[in-house]
Structures are given as C-alpha cells and as structure tokens.
Amino acid sequence: MSQRFRTLEDFQNGTLKRLAKVLKEPLRFEVMNVIGGDQEWASVELRAQPVECKNGRSYEMVYAWNIRFNDEGMIVQVRAYLDTALLTDTLRENECGSYRSPRDVY
C-alpha cells in the first residue's frame, strides 16, 4: 500500500482519516526516538498505542519518519516507513468486512 502524497491534505485523507474510520478510538502516538536537531533532516521513531479496530483486532504500529525542514523550521517533506502489510490488512478487513488475511489460515 505504498503511496506518494503531494500535499498534507492528500496525506491526511489517504492515511490518517481513512484509518480513523476503521478504529474504535483515535490513534495516540508515542515518540520513541529522535535523531537530528538543528539540521535539515531529522528521523523520528513513533509508536501508535494499541487500539481496537471495528473487527475487534488490535492495531499497533511502529513508524519511522524522516522529516525535512525549511529555513523557518517548518516541515516540508516526510518519508514515512511502516508495516504496509499490517496497514493494508487492517483497512481491507475493516472497510470491506469480508476480507480474510492470509494470517487467518495459520
């Protein structure tokens, strides 16, 4: 489910808002590590606190975000790395209701 978003609005609509529709409560993030500071780029490791999906499964994700800042300190680019299989399964199972993950077989 890798995707490129050109605007903050596209990113929010394609990820966070879509995911929010399949979760029983909002995501809460915990910052685990930050590498960087007064540089153009920083890396941030985030963990989404476990939250229950509509189908009863738990969604817990760890993200690595590489963030680029402009001269004013505003974020202008983010490269997010995450478990896309977990995200894809979560969305398919909860948006469609009939999708069974290959993990269900085992």
C-alpha positions as CSV (number, residue, x, y, z in Angstrom):
1,M,0.0,0.0,0.0
2,S,3.0,2.3,-0.6
3,Q,1.9,5.6,-1.9
4,R,3.2,9.1,-2.6
5,F,1.2,12.1,-1.4
6,R,2.0,15.6,-2.7
7,T,0.1,17.6,-0.1
8,L,-0.6,17.4,3.6
9,E,-4.4,17.2,2.8
10,D,-3.8,14.3,0.4
11,F,-1.7,12.5,3.1
12,Q,-4.4,13.1,5.8
13,N,-7.2,11.9,3.5
14,G,-5.3,8.9,2.2
15,T,-4.0,7.7,5.6
16,L,-5.0,9.1,8.9
17,K,-8.6,10.0,8.1
18,R,-9.1,6.7,6.3
19,L,-7.6,4.7,9.2
20,A,-9.6,6.7,11.8
21,K,-12.8,5.3,10.1
22,V,-11.9,1.7,10.9
23,L,-10.6,2.3,14.5
24,K,-12.9,2.4,17.6
25,E,-10.9,5.3,19.1
26,P,-8.3,7.8,17.8
27,L,-4.7,6.9,17.3
28,R,-2.3,8.1,20.0
29,F,1.4,8.3,19.2
30,E,4.4,8.0,21.4
31,V,7.7,9.3,20.3
32,M,10.3,6.7,21.0
33,N,13.5,8.2,19.5
34,V,14.6,11.4,17.6
35,I,17.8,11.7,15.7
36,G,18.7,15.1,14.5
37,G,18.2,18.6,15.7
38,D,19.3,21.9,14.1
39,Q,19.7,20.1,10.8
40,E,17.7,20.0,7.5
41,W,16.6,16.4,8.3
42,A,15.6,14.5,11.4
43,S,14.4,10.9,12.0
44,V,11.6,10.2,14.4
45,E,10.6,6.7,15.6
46,L,6.9,6.7,16.6
47,R,4.7,4.0,18.1
48,A,0.9,4.0,17.8
49,Q,-0.6,2.9,21.1
50,P,-2.7,-0.3,20.6
51,V,-6.3,0.5,19.6
52,E,-9.1,-1.8,18.7
53,C,-10.4,-2.0,15.1
54,K,-14.0,-2.4,14.2
55,N,-13.5,-6.1,13.7
56,G,-12.1,-6.5,17.2
57,R,-8.4,-6.9,16.2
58,S,-5.7,-4.7,17.8
59,Y,-3.9,-2.2,15.6
60,E,-0.4,-1.3,16.9
61,M,2.1,0.2,14.5
62,V,5.7,1.4,14.7
63,Y,6.6,4.2,12.3
64,A,9.9,5.7,11.2
65,W,9.6,9.2,9.8
66,N,12.4,11.1,8.1
67,I,11.4,14.7,8.2
68,R,12.9,17.6,6.2
69,F,12.6,21.2,7.5
70,N,12.8,24.5,5.6
71,D,14.8,27.6,6.8
72,E,11.8,28.7,9.0
73,G,11.7,25.3,10.8
74,M,8.5,24.1,9.1
75,I,8.2,20.5,7.9
76,V,8.2,20.4,4.1
77,Q,8.7,16.7,3.5
78,V,8.1,13.5,5.3
79,R,9.2,10.0,4.3
80,A,7.2,7.5,6.4
81,Y,8.2,3.9,6.8
82,L,5.8,1.4,8.4
83,D,4.5,-2.2,8.1
84,T,2.4,-1.7,4.9
85,A,1.1,-5.3,5.1
86,L,-0.4,-4.6,8.6
87,L,-1.9,-1.4,7.3
88,T,-3.3,-3.0,4.2
89,D,-4.8,-5.9,6.1
90,T,-6.4,-3.5,8.7
91,L,-8.0,-1.4,6.0
92,R,-9.2,-4.3,3.9
93,E,-10.6,-6.3,6.8
94,N,-12.5,-3.3,8.3
95,E,-13.5,-1.3,5.2
96,C,-14.8,-4.3,3.3
97,G,-15.8,-6.5,6.1
98,S,-15.3,-9.7,4.1
99,Y,-11.5,-9.8,3.5
100,R,-9.6,-12.6,5.3
101,S,-5.9,-12.1,5.9
102,P,-3.6,-15.0,4.9
103,R,-2.6,-15.0,8.5
104,D,-6.1,-16.3,9.4
105,V,-5.3,-19.6,7.7
106,Y,-2.5,-20.5,10.1
